[in-house]
Amino acid sequence: MSKKTIKCLAWFVVGQISQIVLALVANVSYMNRPILFCAAAGFLVTVAICAGAKLAAPEKKEPAGYLEFAREK
């Protein structure tokens, strides 16, 4: 398997574990609408992960041309 496949499979497993944990929290808390709680919490987790990935991603630099390379020397 490729690294990308393993990475996607790992994220799928992490997502399933988080869903189970949220369902258990809703069940233990005796909520009236556990499905809505799980949906809202899942949405917030997704937003937090996307925001963290956006903030942690390095800025893309365009490759330097020959003139910039020549000026450094």
N, C-alpha and C positions, 0 to 999 in steps of 0.2 A: 504494500500500500504506500501511496505517496504521503509526504508530510502534510499536504493540504487536506487529504482525506482523514488522516488521524486527528488533525486539529479540529476539523468540522465534527467528527465523531465525539471528541472530548467536549466540545462546547455543547453538543446535544445532550450528553450525559449530565453536564453541569446544569443545563436548563431543566432537565427532568428532576434532578435532585432539588432544585430551588422550588419547583412546582409542588413537589411532595411536602417540603418543609412549610410552604405557605398554606397548603391544605390542612396540614396538621395544626398549625397555629390557629387557623379559622375554626377547626373542629374543637380544639381545646378551649378556645375563648367563648364557645357557645354563641357564635354569631348567627343572626337571622338569615343573612344572605352570604354564605361563604364563597359562592362562585363569583359574586361581584367583588368581594374582597380580594380573591386570588387574581382576578383580571386587573384590578386597580394596582395591586402590589406588583404584579408582573410588568405592567406598563411603566411603573416608577423604576423598577430594576433595569428595564431596557433603556430608559432615558438616562439613568445614571451611568450605565456601561457605555453608551454611545457618547455621552459628554466626556467621560474619562478617556475614552479612546481618542476623541477629537483633541483634547488638551494634551495628551501624552504623545501624539504623533509628531515626529520631527518635521520641520518645515522643508519643503522640497526646494533644492537649489538647482538652478539651471546650470548645465555644464559650462564651464568657462571656455571662452573662445581662445584662439591663438594670441590675440592682442593682450588679453589679461595675463596669459601665461608668460608672454615675452616681457611685460612690464615688471613682473615679479623678479626676473633674473637680472 
